[in-house]
Structures are given as C-alpha cells and as structure tokens.
C-alpha cells in the first residue's frame, strides 16, 4: 500500500515549495493531497533572492488546485505531513482546524516536513511542548518564531530532529525531500 502525505498550504505559498514536494511524492508512488483552508484554486508566489536586497522579492506564480479543505481533513488517514513556506503560513495558522491536524502528526510521531516560513504555522498549537528541547531551522526571518516555540534555531539550511525535517528555503528542497522520504519509508 502506498504512503499518503498531506501538504498543508494556502494562497501565497512559495510555488517551488509546493510543486517540488508534490511531484517528488508522486514520483515515489505516494499519494499527495494538497489541503488549504477551503478547497479552491490557490495562487502561488515566486520568491527570489536579489543581490543588494535585505529580503526576498515576490512575484505571482502558478495556479494550483487544492484537493481538500482543512475542515474535511482526517489526519489519521495520512502517513506524513509537509508544510510549504511562502506567505501562506502567516494566514493559514489562524484556521480553527489547523491545531487538530498538526497535533495529530506530532503526537503520533509521524514525519513532518516544514520549510521556509512553515515554522509560523506551529504557533497555532499554543502548546509549545512539542518543540521544547528540539532543534529546527527555517528561513532566517523566522528565527524568532522557532525560538518562541521553545526550539533551538539551527543555522544550517537543513536539519533533522527525530521525525521533524526542517529547511531554510526552496534551494534546500533536494535535501529536504531526501530526508523526509527516508523518514516516510
């Protein structure tokens, strides 16, 4: 039986951080399900690094159909979870269904992949005990978010702590997916 992985995202997700994991999971024979606050066509964005800028730039990306709304997600149906970054995490974290979804994966010790701004989503839990004593990385602008969870911020761009795989940004996707797939198998 193939593995089933949930991808939690929304509008303004970084296009590579959604598409790369999605197609990589399909390539491995996994079932990949994209969930968003409501089932809809999502608008992704392209973040890039430009010399001389202190932050990234953003342009519209591709359209992407989600398969299911958060309210309809039954987390026990899934073997793993991936949370892409971009700006989507800053608003999906306020969805009332998000804590129950996240809590399931963390309590069941299933593989969780969080890249870029995804660490912001974990603020929805209110209970930071899942992260106390752990180490994770994220986009450098999210260092405070990681530390507010009670985790230590790893300077390296890819970090694995138990079943939690975290990455800095889209250039880290090859290693991020390699490590996530190791845990999933």
C-alpha positions as CSV (number, residue, x, y, z in Angstrom):
1,X,0.0,0.0,0.0
2,X,1.4,3.4,-0.9
3,X,2.0,6.1,1.6
4,X,-0.3,9.1,1.8
5,X,1.1,12.5,2.6
6,X,-0.8,15.7,3.4
7,X,0.5,19.1,2.2
8,X,-0.9,22.0,4.2
9,X,-0.9,25.3,2.3
10,X,-2.9,28.2,1.0
11,X,-2.7,31.3,-1.2
12,X,0.7,32.9,-1.5
13,X,2.6,29.6,-0.8
14,X,6.1,29.6,-2.4
15,X,5.5,27.8,-5.7
16,X,8.6,25.6,-5.6
17,X,7.9,24.6,-2.0
18,X,4.5,23.2,-3.0
19,X,5.2,21.8,-6.5
20,X,8.6,20.2,-5.8
21,X,7.4,18.1,-2.8
22,X,4.1,17.3,-4.6
23,X,5.7,15.9,-7.7
24,X,8.5,14.3,-5.8
25,X,6.0,12.4,-3.7
26,X,4.1,11.3,-6.8
27,X,7.3,10.1,-8.3
28,X,7.9,7.9,-5.3
29,X,4.5,6.3,-5.7
30,X,2.9,8.2,-2.8
31,X,-0.5,9.8,-2.7
32,X,0.0,13.5,-2.2
33,X,-3.1,15.5,-1.1
34,X,-3.0,19.3,-1.1
35,X,-5.1,20.8,1.7
36,X,-6.0,24.5,2.1
37,X,-8.4,26.4,4.3
38,X,-11.1,25.8,1.7
39,X,-10.9,23.6,-1.4
40,X,-10.1,26.1,-4.2
41,X,-7.7,27.2,-6.8
42,X,-4.7,28.5,-5.0
43,X,-2.5,31.4,-6.1
44,X,1.2,30.7,-5.5
45,X,4.1,33.1,-5.5
46,X,7.7,33.1,-6.6
47,X,10.2,34.3,-4.1
48,X,13.7,35.0,-5.3
49,X,16.9,36.5,-3.8
50,X,18.2,39.6,-5.5
51,X,21.7,41.0,-4.8
52,X,21.6,44.1,-2.8
53,X,18.2,43.3,-1.2
54,X,18.0,42.5,2.5
55,X,15.0,40.3,1.9
56,X,13.4,38.3,-0.9
57,X,11.3,39.6,-3.8
58,X,7.9,38.2,-4.7
59,X,6.0,37.7,-8.0
60,X,2.8,35.8,-8.9
61,X,3.4,32.1,-9.5
62,X,1.3,29.3,-10.9
63,X,-2.3,28.4,-10.1
64,X,-2.7,25.2,-8.1
65,X,-5.9,23.3,-7.3
66,X,-6.2,22.1,-3.7
67,X,-7.8,18.7,-3.2
68,X,-9.5,19.2,0.2
69,X,-10.4,21.9,2.8
70,X,-8.9,21.8,6.3
71,X,-12.3,21.0,7.9
72,X,-12.5,17.8,5.9
73,X,-9.0,16.5,6.7
74,X,-8.9,13.3,8.8
75,X,-5.3,13.4,9.9
76,X,-5.2,9.7,10.8
77,X,-5.6,8.9,7.1
78,X,-2.1,10.2,6.4
79,X,1.4,8.9,7.0
80,X,3.2,12.2,6.8
81,X,2.8,16.0,6.6
82,X,4.6,18.7,4.6
83,X,4.1,22.4,5.2
84,X,5.5,24.7,2.5
85,X,6.6,28.2,3.2
86,X,6.0,31.5,1.4
87,X,3.4,33.8,2.9
88,X,0.7,31.1,3.3
89,X,1.8,30.1,6.8
90,X,1.1,33.5,8.2
91,X,-2.6,33.3,7.5
92,X,-3.4,29.5,7.5
93,X,-2.2,29.3,11.1
94,X,-5.3,31.1,12.2
95,X,-7.6,28.4,10.7
96,X,-9.6,26.8,13.5
97,X,-8.9,23.3,12.1
98,X,-5.2,23.6,12.0
99,X,-4.3,22.7,15.6
100,X,-6.1,19.4,15.5
101,X,-4.3,18.5,12.2
102,X,-0.9,19.5,13.5
103,X,-1.4,17.9,16.9
104,X,-2.2,14.5,15.3
105,X,1.1,14.3,13.4
106,X,3.2,15.5,16.3
107,X,1.6,13.2,18.9
108,X,1.7,10.2,16.6
109,X,5.4,10.9,15.8
110,X,4.8,10.8,12.0
111,X,7.2,12.5,9.6
112,X,6.7,16.3,9.4
113,X,8.5,18.5,6.9
114,X,8.5,22.2,7.5
115,X,10.3,24.5,5.1
116,X,11.0,28.3,5.0
117,X,8.2,30.2,6.8
118,X,6.3,27.0,7.8
119,X,7.5,27.3,11.4
120,X,4.9,30.1,11.7
121,X,2.2,27.5,11.4
122,X,3.2,25.8,14.6
123,X,2.1,28.9,16.6
124,X,-1.5,27.7,16.1
125,X,-0.8,25.0,18.7
126,X,-0.5,27.3,21.6
127,X,1.2,24.3,23.4
128,X,4.9,24.6,22.6
129,X,5.8,21.4,24.5
130,X,6.2,19.6,21.1
131,X,9.2,21.8,20.4
132,X,10.9,22.2,23.7
133,X,14.4,20.8,23.6
134,X,14.2,20.3,19.8
135,X,16.2,22.0,17.1
136,X,14.9,23.1,13.8
137,X,15.7,25.6,11.0
138,X,13.6,28.0,8.9
139,X,14.1,31.0,6.8
140,X,16.3,33.4,8.8
141,X,13.4,35.9,9.2
142,X,11.6,33.1,11.1
143,X,14.3,32.5,13.7
144,X,12.2,34.3,16.4
145,X,9.2,32.1,15.5
146,X,11.3,29.0,16.0
147,X,12.7,30.3,19.3
148,X,9.2,31.3,20.6
149,X,8.2,27.7,20.1
150,X,10.9,26.7,22.5
151,X,13.1,25.1,19.9
152,X,16.7,26.0,19.2
153,X,17.3,27.6,15.8
154,X,19.8,25.7,13.6
155,X,22.0,27.9,11.5
156,X,22.4,25.2,8.8
157,X,19.8,25.2,6.0
158,X,18.6,21.7,6.5
159,X,18.0,20.0,9.9
160,X,16.5,16.7,11.0
161,X,15.4,16.3,14.6
162,X,13.6,12.9,15.1
163,X,10.8,12.9,12.6
164,X,10.9,16.7,12.1
165,X,12.6,17.8,8.9
166,X,13.1,21.5,8.5
167,X,14.6,23.5,5.7
168,X,15.6,27.1,5.2
169,X,14.2,27.8,1.7
170,X,13.5,26.4,-1.7
171,X,17.2,25.9,-2.6
172,X,17.2,23.2,0.1
173,X,14.4,21.2,-1.4
174,X,16.5,18.3,-2.7
175,X,18.0,17.5,0.8
176,X,14.6,18.3,2.5
177,X,12.7,15.8,0.4
178,X,15.5,13.2,0.6
179,X,15.4,13.3,4.4
180,X,11.6,13.4,4.5
181,X,11.3,10.4,2.2
182,X,13.8,8.5,4.4
183,X,11.6,9.0,7.4
184,X,8.4,8.2,5.4
185,X,9.8,4.8,4.3
